[in-house]
């Protein structure tokens, strides 16, 4: 997801799901306005 930092409240449900899913490594990269980066395990 692009703009994961400045649109955090809008994207919160999706970010929470990705960040808490044991099937993926996920993090928000603080580049620009934030990029959600996920890698399937």
C-alpha positions in Angstrom: 0.0 0.0 0.0 1.3 3.4 -0.9 0.9 6.3 1.5 0.6 4.0 4.5 1.8 6.7 6.9 -0.3 9.7 6.0 -3.4 7.6 5.3 -2.9 5.4 8.3 -6.4 5.7 9.7 -8.0 4.8 6.4 -5.6 1.8 5.8 -5.5 0.7 9.5 -7.7 -2.4 9.1 -5.6 -3.7 6.1 -2.3 -2.7 7.8 -3.2 -4.5 11.0 -4.2 -7.6 9.2 -1.0 -7.7 7.2 1.3 -6.8 10.1 -0.3 -9.5 12.3 -0.5 -12.3 9.7 1.9 -15.1 10.5 2.0 -16.1 6.8 3.8 -13.0 5.8 6.7 -10.7 6.8 5.3 -7.2 6.6 6.5 -3.7 7.5 5.8 -0.1 6.7 8.9 1.4 5.1 9.3 5.1 5.9 10.0 6.2 2.3 8.0 9.1 1.1 4.6 8.8 2.7 5.1 5.2 3.7 5.1 1.9 1.7 3.7 -1.3 3.0 6.1 -4.1 2.1 5.0 -7.7 2.4 6.7 -11.0 1.7 4.9 -14.3 1.7 6.6 -16.9 3.9 
